[in-house]
Amino acid sequence: MTKKARIHELLADSPVGEDIENSSFATIDREAAGHGFHPDQWEIVRRIIHTTGDVSIRESVRISDAAVDAGVAALLSGKPIYVDTNMIRSGLSIPRLRSVSGSYGRDDIYCHVSDKDVAGNAATLKLPRSVAAVRKAKPLFLEGGIAVFGNAPTGLLELSRMIIEEEVKPALVIGVPVGFVNVVESKAELIALDVPHIVLEGGGAAAPSRWPSFTPFVQWRPVEKEKKIQKEAL
């Protein structure tokens, strides 16, 4: 007897991408019932779960009370976005960002870690490039920008220092650096600061896929709700 390939059963139902995604979210909601997150926060957490395929990751997510509103407001205003790796910069969708604020372009997403002047300053001052890159990005934070850390904890530690000592005020900090040295400490320091944040606690080498905690902001209901409110106010 010839075994029937499972794909035939799937295609018989004529699925589309949206149907599959909705089914995935329904599975996540069912398996994570009683999660305890506010509905707006859960929209972010469930997309992190969807991206990583790990329902248990919800136990590591920390979202400050002001993070959702602050992130939505910054995006609707077209605030600059700083990321600590070019992988994240390449992965952020400009069309999706423009669906939130039409002013967004690729040049509004900054990553300085590979800049020649950053490399030179890091060598001269004997600093990690991630630290020199964050220092170069200081004007962005003073403008109320969004900062996303998915790689080096030293960069996140430097931003926390700037918040403490230089009173820089990012609109939102997403802290998901990975590794084994200063990772847990960098996240703990951020959580303790009075700044809107989204953090995945813990460290380890399996976390590089976790940086998409930023992406949900440009494709979820609270953004659309706020855009509708703004239009009605005109």
Backbone bond lengths (Angstrom), bond angles and torsions (degrees), N, CA, C in turn:
res aa  C-N    CA-C-N  psi(-1)  N-CA   C-N-CA  omega(-1)  CA-C   N-CA-C  phi
1 M - - - 1.479 - - 1.525 109.32 -
2 T 1.320 115.25 129.30 1.462 120.14 -179.63 1.528 110.17 -78.97
3 K 1.282 115.67 128.58 1.457 120.30 179.07 1.516 110.33 -72.62
4 K 1.328 117.66 135.14 1.460 122.32 -179.88 1.517 110.26 -88.23
5 A 1.306 116.29 127.03 1.465 120.90 -179.85 1.530 110.34 -66.09
6 R 1.299 116.24 139.15 1.465 122.22 -176.10 1.520 112.57 -63.06
7 I 1.322 117.65 -27.92 1.461 120.76 -177.25 1.521 112.07 -58.25
8 H 1.345 117.02 -29.85 1.471 119.97 -179.96 1.528 110.70 -65.17
9 E 1.319 116.84 -39.76 1.465 121.33 177.84 1.523 110.78 -64.45
10 L 1.326 115.96 -39.97 1.459 120.11 179.11 1.521 111.50 -65.52
11 L 1.326 116.53 -48.60 1.461 120.74 -175.81 1.519 112.41 -69.56
12 A 1.327 117.20 -22.15 1.458 120.37 178.96 1.525 111.75 -62.83
13 D 1.321 116.13 -25.46 1.467 120.96 178.73 1.519 112.75 -88.55
14 S 1.332 117.24 2.38 1.476 123.23 179.02 1.532 112.29 49.12
15 P 1.329 117.38 55.66 1.467 119.15 -177.76 1.527 111.68 -73.28
16 V 1.325 115.14 150.46 1.461 121.14 171.96 1.524 107.24 -118.36
17 G 1.331 115.85 165.50 1.455 119.78 -176.72 1.516 113.55 -55.82
18 E 1.337 116.31 -40.02 1.461 119.72 -178.65 1.528 111.13 -65.34
19 D 1.340 116.75 -38.28 1.465 120.27 178.69 1.527 110.92 -63.17
20 I 1.328 115.31 -43.14 1.467 119.89 -179.82 1.524 110.47 -64.77
21 E 1.337 116.08 -42.03 1.460 119.96 178.98 1.525 110.74 -63.23
22 N 1.332 116.76 -45.15 1.466 119.97 -179.92 1.525 111.15 -62.45
23 S 1.327 116.19 -38.47 1.462 120.04 177.09 1.525 110.70 -64.39
24 S 1.329 116.02 -38.26 1.465 120.25 178.53 1.521 110.66 -63.91
25 F 1.336 116.32 -44.58 1.463 119.38 -179.83 1.527 111.31 -65.93
26 A 1.330 116.64 -36.14 1.458 119.24 177.31 1.530 110.42 -63.04
27 T 1.329 116.35 -39.11 1.460 120.72 177.70 1.525 110.42 -64.68
28 I 1.352 116.24 -43.36 1.467 120.68 178.50 1.526 110.74 -60.89
29 D 1.341 116.48 -46.89 1.468 120.06 -179.77 1.527 111.09 -60.71
30 R 1.311 115.99 -37.46 1.466 119.76 -178.96 1.533 111.28 -71.09
31 E 1.331 116.21 -43.53 1.463 119.65 -176.89 1.527 112.51 -75.58
32 A 1.337 116.10 -20.82 1.474 119.42 -179.24 1.515 111.51 -110.99
33 A 1.326 116.74 25.73 1.462 120.46 179.73 1.531 110.10 -56.39
34 G 1.340 115.25 140.08 1.454 119.76 -178.26 1.510 113.78 76.03
35 H 1.334 117.05 28.07 1.467 121.64 -176.02 1.517 113.34 -67.78
36 G 1.333 118.87 -29.96 1.457 121.13 175.94 1.515 115.97 91.31
37 F 1.329 118.97 -1.85 1.461 120.94 179.16 1.526 110.45 -81.42
38 H 1.334 115.35 149.14 1.461 121.17 170.36 1.527 107.89 -61.25
39 P 1.344 118.87 146.74 1.472 120.39 -177.62 1.523 114.44 -51.04
40 D 1.339 117.97 -42.23 1.464 119.96 179.35 1.527 111.13 -65.92
41 Q 1.322 116.71 -38.74 1.463 120.36 177.41 1.531 110.73 -67.76
42 W 1.309 116.08 -38.39 1.462 120.15 -178.79 1.518 111.56 -62.49
43 E 1.338 118.19 -32.39 1.463 120.97 176.85 1.530 110.51 -57.59
44 I 1.322 116.44 -36.73 1.461 120.69 178.22 1.518 110.40 -75.28
45 V 1.323 116.31 -47.93 1.460 120.56 -175.46 1.523 111.26 -61.87
46 R 1.319 117.38 -42.58 1.473 119.46 -177.20 1.528 110.97 -67.03
47 R 1.336 117.85 -29.09 1.463 119.21 176.14 1.525 111.25 -75.58
48 I 1.318 117.02 -31.23 1.459 119.14 172.64 1.529 109.28 -63.68
49 I 1.325 116.10 -43.91 1.460 120.43 177.23 1.522 110.46 -60.77
50 H 1.320 116.37 -44.07 1.464 120.98 -179.40 1.517 111.52 -61.29
51 T 1.315 116.23 -39.06 1.464 121.22 -178.48 1.522 111.58 -71.48
52 T 1.327 116.59 -39.73 1.465 120.37 -174.84 1.523 113.30 -91.49
53 G 1.346 116.76 -19.17 1.453 119.74 -176.63 1.522 112.85 71.29
54 D 1.327 116.08 23.24 1.462 120.72 -173.84 1.531 109.05 -128.94
55 V 1.332 116.69 99.91 1.459 120.49 -178.90 1.527 111.38 -64.44
56 S 1.325 116.91 -32.06 1.462 120.38 -176.94 1.523 112.75 -69.55
57 I 1.320 117.59 -14.09 1.462 120.22 -177.49 1.524 111.41 -63.43
58 R 1.332 116.28 -20.99 1.466 119.49 179.55 1.518 112.04 -58.24
59 E 1.320 116.58 -27.70 1.456 120.60 -178.78 1.527 112.48 -69.20
60 S 1.335 116.46 -16.45 1.468 120.64 -178.69 1.519 113.07 -100.96
61 V 1.330 117.91 -6.63 1.462 120.99 -175.35 1.524 110.16 -82.07
62 R 1.320 115.08 130.52 1.463 122.00 175.23 1.527 108.03 -124.00
63 I 1.318 116.14 119.86 1.466 121.26 -179.70 1.524 108.06 -123.19
64 S 1.318 116.65 120.79 1.464 119.91 -179.22 1.525 110.04 -70.29
65 D 1.319 115.99 159.21 1.462 120.82 -174.98 1.524 112.96 -57.78
66 A 1.324 117.12 -36.65 1.464 120.75 -175.07 1.528 113.82 -91.15
67 A 1.324 117.47 -2.96 1.471 120.21 -170.31 1.521 112.77 -63.07
68 V 1.315 117.73 -44.80 1.460 120.51 -175.97 1.525 110.81 -63.63
69 D 1.322 117.32 -53.33 1.467 120.77 -178.63 1.527 110.98 -62.01
70 A 1.334 116.83 -40.43 1.463 120.21 -178.81 1.520 111.38 -66.34
71 G 1.324 116.97 -42.85 1.454 120.35 179.43 1.511 112.60 -65.10
72 V 1.326 116.71 -43.44 1.464 121.08 178.73 1.522 110.73 -62.28
73 A 1.343 116.67 -46.08 1.465 120.60 -178.88 1.524 111.33 -62.18
74 A 1.335 117.09 -41.43 1.469 120.36 -179.20 1.513 111.25 -64.74
75 L 1.318 117.53 -41.79 1.459 120.70 -179.91 1.520 111.80 -68.22
76 L 1.323 116.79 -42.35 1.461 119.80 178.84 1.525 111.36 -63.08
77 S 1.335 116.51 -27.31 1.469 121.31 178.74 1.519 112.45 -88.36
78 G 1.337 116.77 -1.85 1.470 119.81 179.17 1.515 113.84 71.08
79 K 1.327 117.93 30.04 1.457 120.92 -178.87 1.531 111.04 -66.05
80 P 1.342 117.35 150.18 1.463 120.50 -179.41 1.523 111.77 -65.69
81 I 1.315 114.68 154.86 1.467 122.15 -178.50 1.521 108.20 -122.17
82 Y 1.332 116.12 125.07 1.463 120.96 175.49 1.519 108.69 -105.86
83 V 1.333 116.38 130.90 1.457 121.76 176.55 1.524 108.44 -125.73
84 D 1.325 116.39 152.68 1.463 118.16 -173.61 1.525 114.03 -96.96
85 T 1.333 117.58 1.95 1.466 120.03 174.30 1.523 109.52 -141.50
86 N 1.314 115.67 149.67 1.457 119.99 176.22 1.524 111.92 -69.97
87 M 1.340 117.37 -21.62 1.461 120.55 175.46 1.523 109.98 -62.43
88 I 1.319 116.97 -44.21 1.458 120.07 178.15 1.518 109.95 -66.22
89 R 1.321 116.57 -42.60 1.468 119.86 -179.69 1.519 111.30 -58.83
90 S 1.317 116.34 -41.86 1.460 120.58 179.70 1.521 111.64 -70.20
91 G 1.335 116.34 -29.27 1.455 119.74 -175.41 1.508 115.24 -81.60
92 L 1.327 117.99 -15.89 1.459 120.08 179.92 1.518 110.46 -79.90
93 S 1.306 116.01 129.79 1.462 122.18 -174.66 1.531 111.21 -82.65
94 I 1.323 115.98 118.25 1.466 119.97 176.77 1.526 111.15 -66.01
95 P 1.332 120.55 -43.37 1.469 118.74 176.91 1.520 112.89 -56.95
96 R 1.337 117.64 -38.82 1.457 119.41 178.39 1.519 111.59 -68.61
97 L 1.335 116.36 -40.20 1.464 118.79 176.35 1.519 110.88 -62.52
98 R 1.332 116.71 -39.87 1.462 120.10 179.81 1.525 111.53 -69.09
99 S 1.319 117.66 -23.23 1.458 119.54 175.76 1.522 110.85 -69.14
100 V 1.334 116.47 -19.54 1.459 121.91 176.86 1.521 110.42 -93.17
101 S 1.331 115.95 -49.07 1.466 121.88 176.64 1.518 108.52 -139.24
102 G 1.307 116.57 119.70 1.456 121.02 -176.45 1.505 114.49 -64.65
103 S 1.329 117.32 -11.13 1.465 120.24 -177.91 1.522 112.72 -78.71
104 Y 1.330 118.47 -14.52 1.458 120.47 -173.61 1.521 112.52 -69.40
105 G 1.339 114.31 137.58 1.454 122.53 172.26 1.518 108.23 -139.66
106 R 1.321 116.50 174.28 1.465 119.76 -178.64 1.531 111.35 -59.39
107 D 1.342 116.66 -31.51 1.463 120.11 -178.60 1.528 113.19 -72.50
108 D 1.318 117.61 -6.61 1.462 120.54 177.32 1.519 112.02 -89.80
109 I 1.344 116.59 -2.70 1.461 121.71 175.46 1.522 106.84 -108.43
110 Y 1.306 117.32 115.36 1.458 122.24 -171.87 1.527 111.44 -107.00
111 C 1.323 114.94 136.96 1.458 122.02 170.12 1.524 106.78 -142.28
112 H 1.317 117.09 113.19 1.467 121.15 -173.61 1.518 114.27 -100.01
113 V 1.316 117.86 -0.67 1.464 119.71 -169.53 1.531 112.95 -63.64
114 S 1.333 117.48 -24.54 1.466 120.51 -179.94 1.523 113.15 -102.27
115 D 1.331 117.72 3.95 1.462 120.83 -179.44 1.532 110.06 -66.74
116 K 1.324 116.37 141.62 1.464 120.73 -177.66 1.518 112.25 -62.11
117 D 1.348 116.66 -40.37 1.461 118.58 -179.14 1.524 111.32 -67.98
118 V 1.317 116.59 -33.09 1.460 120.62 176.96 1.524 110.45 -66.17
119 A 1.331 115.96 -44.32 1.464 119.69 178.27 1.522 110.45 -61.83
120 G 1.340 116.46 -40.65 1.461 120.32 179.39 1.515 112.35 -65.53
121 N 1.336 116.25 -45.72 1.469 119.89 179.03 1.525 111.58 -63.53
122 A 1.317 116.07 -39.44 1.461 119.97 -179.87 1.523 110.75 -63.12
123 A 1.340 115.81 -41.21 1.466 119.59 179.75 1.529 111.46 -68.08
124 T 1.340 115.63 -41.97 1.461 120.07 -178.52 1.530 112.05 -66.26
125 L 1.329 115.64 -43.24 1.461 120.93 -175.96 1.522 112.77 -91.14
126 K 1.352 115.51 -1.16 1.466 120.51 -178.33 1.537 111.35 56.44
127 L 1.329 114.21 50.60 1.452 122.12 179.14 1.522 110.37 -116.51
128 P 1.319 118.60 154.14 1.466 119.86 168.65 1.526 109.25 -61.86
129 R 1.329 116.48 143.75 1.467 118.80 179.87 1.523 111.76 -60.64
130 S 1.321 116.73 -31.20 1.460 119.38 180.00 1.526 111.54 -63.08
131 V 1.315 116.86 -33.08 1.466 121.49 177.71 1.530 110.02 -71.79
132 A 1.323 116.70 -47.04 1.463 120.33 179.05 1.527 110.91 -61.54
133 A 1.322 116.71 -35.86 1.458 120.83 -179.90 1.523 111.08 -65.61
134 V 1.314 117.22 -42.35 1.467 121.25 179.21 1.524 110.24 -65.62
135 R 1.321 117.10 -38.50 1.466 119.41 178.54 1.528 110.65 -63.64
136 K 1.312 117.58 -38.38 1.461 120.35 177.82 1.530 110.53 -65.22
137 A 1.319 116.50 -30.33 1.465 120.81 -176.55 1.527 113.18 -83.61
138 K 1.318 118.19 1.50 1.456 121.24 -175.71 1.530 113.35 -49.70
139 P 1.336 120.64 -44.23 1.470 119.11 179.58 1.521 113.54 -57.44
140 L 1.327 116.80 -30.15 1.460 119.73 179.27 1.518 110.71 -66.51
141 F 1.330 116.54 -41.04 1.452 120.38 -179.29 1.516 110.86 -69.11
142 L 1.327 116.97 -35.32 1.448 120.61 178.04 1.524 111.17 -66.09
143 E 1.321 117.16 -22.68 1.458 121.89 177.54 1.525 111.98 -87.68
144 G 1.320 117.01 6.59 1.457 119.93 -179.52 1.508 113.13 77.87
145 G 1.323 117.00 35.07 1.457 120.96 -179.19 1.514 112.93 -77.15
146 I 1.316 114.70 176.50 1.464 122.73 178.28 1.527 108.10 -105.77
147 A 1.321 117.24 136.14 1.456 121.95 179.84 1.524 109.77 -118.09
148 V 1.330 115.50 131.94 1.463 121.07 -178.52 1.525 108.66 -124.62
149 F 1.333 116.49 120.83 1.465 121.83 179.39 1.530 109.08 -116.75
150 G 1.321 115.76 114.46 1.454 120.89 -179.92 1.506 112.87 -124.39
151 N 1.344 116.76 10.56 1.462 119.13 -175.84 1.531 111.89 -135.85
152 A 1.339 116.56 -77.43 1.465 120.21 -168.50 1.531 112.40 -95.00
153 P 1.321 118.01 120.41 1.463 119.89 176.63 1.523 113.27 -66.18
154 T 1.346 117.57 -24.28 1.464 119.25 179.16 1.517 111.38 -64.25
155 G 1.315 117.03 -35.39 1.459 119.94 176.75 1.515 111.52 -65.01
156 L 1.325 116.77 -42.02 1.461 120.77 177.99 1.527 110.82 -65.62
157 L 1.320 117.31 -39.58 1.464 120.48 176.90 1.528 111.04 -61.37
158 E 1.333 116.58 -39.40 1.464 119.74 179.18 1.517 111.14 -66.46
159 L 1.318 117.62 -40.72 1.462 119.20 177.23 1.524 110.38 -62.86
160 S 1.327 117.40 -41.89 1.461 120.07 177.88 1.530 110.61 -60.12
161 R 1.335 116.79 -39.60 1.477 119.94 176.77 1.522 110.34 -61.17
162 M 1.333 116.47 -42.77 1.457 120.39 -179.33 1.526 111.10 -65.40
163 I 1.315 116.98 -35.66 1.462 120.62 177.13 1.525 110.07 -65.85
164 I 1.330 116.42 -42.36 1.468 121.73 -177.79 1.526 111.69 -72.91
165 E 1.339 117.49 -47.40 1.451 121.64 -169.77 1.529 114.08 -96.40
166 E 1.318 117.83 -27.87 1.465 120.62 -173.72 1.519 112.38 -116.94
167 E 1.319 116.89 2.22 1.462 123.51 174.81 1.522 113.18 58.25
168 V 1.328 116.81 34.11 1.455 118.35 171.98 1.527 108.26 -71.19
169 K 1.329 115.91 150.85 1.465 119.73 -171.99 1.533 111.01 -134.33
170 P 1.317 116.85 80.11 1.461 118.45 173.72 1.521 110.12 -66.16
171 A 1.327 115.86 149.22 1.460 119.22 178.60 1.519 110.99 -68.88
172 L 1.333 115.75 -36.77 1.460 121.27 -177.30 1.517 108.47 -156.18
173 V 1.336 116.44 138.89 1.462 121.36 174.34 1.525 108.28 -120.64
174 I 1.322 115.99 125.03 1.457 121.47 174.46 1.521 107.02 -105.43
175 G 1.325 116.05 115.58 1.458 120.87 -174.40 1.514 111.97 -113.90
176 V 1.326 115.98 98.80 1.468 120.89 176.95 1.532 110.67 -132.45
177 P 1.339 118.36 43.88 1.465 119.06 177.20 1.524 110.34 -65.10
178 V 1.324 115.92 159.99 1.461 120.13 -176.03 1.519 110.76 -126.65
179 G 1.313 115.87 167.44 1.450 120.81 177.70 1.513 111.12 125.64
180 F 1.333 116.02 -157.55 1.455 121.10 -175.09 1.532 113.50 -129.20
181 V 1.349 117.76 -10.55 1.460 121.16 -176.61 1.531 109.36 -115.46
182 N 1.323 116.14 119.27 1.467 123.56 177.71 1.527 114.15 65.37
183 V 1.313 117.76 12.22 1.467 119.97 -179.75 1.523 110.71 -72.80
184 V 1.312 116.38 -55.16 1.466 120.76 -179.86 1.523 110.37 -60.13
185 E 1.329 116.52 -42.13 1.465 120.84 -178.01 1.533 111.56 -65.32
186 S 1.326 116.74 -40.41 1.472 119.56 -178.64 1.522 111.01 -64.33
187 K 1.324 116.92 -38.17 1.461 120.78 179.65 1.525 110.83 -71.36
188 A 1.312 116.12 -40.53 1.464 120.20 179.43 1.525 111.16 -62.56
189 E 1.326 117.39 -40.48 1.463 120.26 179.30 1.520 110.54 -64.82
190 L 1.340 116.95 -41.95 1.461 119.71 178.80 1.522 111.08 -62.11
191 I 1.320 117.03 -44.79 1.460 120.76 -179.22 1.521 111.22 -59.29
192 A 1.334 116.69 -33.18 1.465 121.09 -177.31 1.527 113.02 -77.45
193 L 1.328 117.90 -12.53 1.459 121.32 -177.79 1.521 111.16 -86.55
194 D 1.323 114.86 155.16 1.463 121.18 178.29 1.529 108.81 -86.66
195 V 1.328 115.51 69.03 1.456 121.57 179.29 1.525 107.39 -144.19
196 P 1.334 117.81 137.47 1.464 119.52 179.11 1.536 110.59 -57.77
197 H 1.330 116.90 133.58 1.464 118.56 -175.01 1.523 112.02 -151.67
198 I 1.319 113.16 155.68 1.463 122.78 168.56 1.521 105.69 -128.07
199 V 1.313 117.03 125.16 1.459 121.21 -173.97 1.525 109.48 -134.28
200 L 1.321 114.86 142.27 1.457 121.17 168.60 1.520 106.95 -106.67
201 E 1.320 116.25 106.01 1.450 120.23 -176.96 1.527 111.24 -65.31
202 G 1.330 114.76 155.76 1.458 120.27 178.62 1.518 110.86 96.07
203 G 1.321 115.72 -177.54 1.461 121.00 -179.06 1.505 109.33 -142.06
204 G 1.331 115.92 -140.72 1.454 119.92 178.26 1.504 112.55 99.98
205 A 1.314 115.51 167.62 1.458 121.36 -174.67 1.509 113.67 -91.70
206 A 1.339 117.74 -3.61 1.460 119.51 -175.36 1.513 112.90 -93.01
207 A 1.332 116.46 5.60 1.455 118.98 -170.54 1.520 117.42 -95.61
208 P 1.335 123.89 -1.17 1.457 119.87 -174.70 1.516 114.97 -56.55
209 S 1.324 118.20 -24.92 1.453 120.00 -179.20 1.518 112.62 -76.80
210 R 1.330 117.77 -0.51 1.455 119.42 -171.26 1.522 114.17 -88.50
211 W 1.323 119.35 -4.78 1.458 119.40 -177.30 1.512 114.52 -63.13
212 P 1.360 121.46 -19.98 1.460 118.55 -177.81 1.514 115.35 -65.71
213 S 1.319 119.90 11.33 1.456 120.55 174.87 1.520 111.81 -61.14
214 F 1.324 117.53 -14.80 1.470 120.28 175.96 1.517 111.28 -81.05
215 T 1.326 117.74 -41.01 1.452 123.06 -171.86 1.521 113.99 -52.91
216 P 1.331 120.56 -38.69 1.459 119.16 -177.37 1.518 114.79 -56.16
217 F 1.313 118.37 -25.51 1.458 119.85 -178.01 1.522 112.53 -59.62
218 V 1.338 117.63 -29.05 1.452 119.48 -174.67 1.518 112.58 -94.02
219 Q 1.321 118.37 6.72 1.460 119.14 -176.14 1.538 112.55 -147.08
220 W 1.311 116.68 35.04 1.460 117.21 -178.64 1.516 111.29 -136.67
221 R 1.308 116.08 166.17 1.451 122.91 -166.27 1.525 115.43 -60.60
222 P 1.343 121.78 -41.48 1.467 119.14 -178.76 1.528 113.60 -56.58
223 V 1.332 117.44 -34.66 1.465 119.59 176.70 1.520 109.89 -65.03
224 E 1.336 116.83 -47.30 1.456 120.55 -179.77 1.526 110.53 -63.28
225 K 1.337 117.08 -37.99 1.459 121.29 179.01 1.521 110.42 -62.44
226 E 1.332 117.32 -44.98 1.459 121.40 -178.71 1.524 110.94 -67.57
227 K 1.342 116.94 -38.24 1.461 119.69 177.46 1.524 110.59 -61.99
228 K 1.337 116.96 -39.53 1.461 121.27 179.10 1.516 110.70 -64.73
229 I 1.325 116.69 -42.44 1.467 121.28 178.78 1.519 110.81 -60.41
230 Q 1.361 116.00 -42.98 1.460 120.16 -179.64 1.527 111.36 -63.94
231 K 1.345 116.84 -40.66 1.465 120.39 179.70 1.515 111.07 -64.88
232 E 1.341 116.22 -40.89 1.458 120.29 -179.16 1.517 112.39 -67.27
233 A 1.345 115.93 -24.02 1.463 120.56 -178.60 1.521 112.22 -80.62
234 L 1.337 117.04 -13.84 1.464 120.15 -177.14 1.543 110.77 -75.53
